[in-house]
């Protein structure tokens, strides 16, 4: 073998080795751990939070993933009922919840982000139900039962009805809004209070158009925010997360995410 061939082979070997090192470095960078991992609690509530093809996704989830990415954090998910999630957040077992109404009770154990979207409620009823009024009290006065999700806040007016001696026993708790929709079909309740986007999504996905309809009862919208556990999210990290959410709201990135669903 000539000297020129030996030098050529050596050069090729050197380039290959260098290329291998570069590829390995890129792989290490890709798989490198990020600064933190944030535990996000979720419940099945499409299109805001749900599982699809083994992946946790939805409007709230996609928004928070972008927030976490902005502060160089990974996100892991913990599924529980809303009541269980609130307890876990208070204990510091999870770090964040989405779609939460700001209330004095919750402020005792959680910090809230800038509100990032509005949420209202509509009364969905059996398609054959003849009620055409526009007040929840009118519906309840017919001795009709309403499904609610445990520990959701439906606004001051609804809260007062839930604690009214005449109507309190007409509110039926469940672990999820979707469960309440099927409780209508089983005649266990006569209606369910649900976010209109969520309600129409369930009706479409479960093909319930001929069985359940939206009534004329609409509870005014309120702003919702992310809740951060005071026990697990502290100072600088909280400030960074808050800033990332404010930035998304200011740039209308939230609307872009919502439009995907």
Secondary structure, DSSP 4 states (H G I P E B T S, - for coil): --HHHHHHHHHHHHHHHHHHHHHHHHHHHHH---SEEEEEEE--BTTTBEEETTEEESHHHHHHHHHHHHTTEEEEEEE--HHHHHHHHHHTSS-EEEEEPP-HHHHTTEEE----EEEEEEEEEETT-----S-HHHHHTTT--EEEETT----HHHHHHHT-TTTGGGEEEES-HHHHHHHHHTTS-SEEEE-HHHHHHHHHHTT-TTTEEEEEEEEEEEEEEEEEETTT--HHHHHHHHHHHHHHHHTTHHHHHHHT-
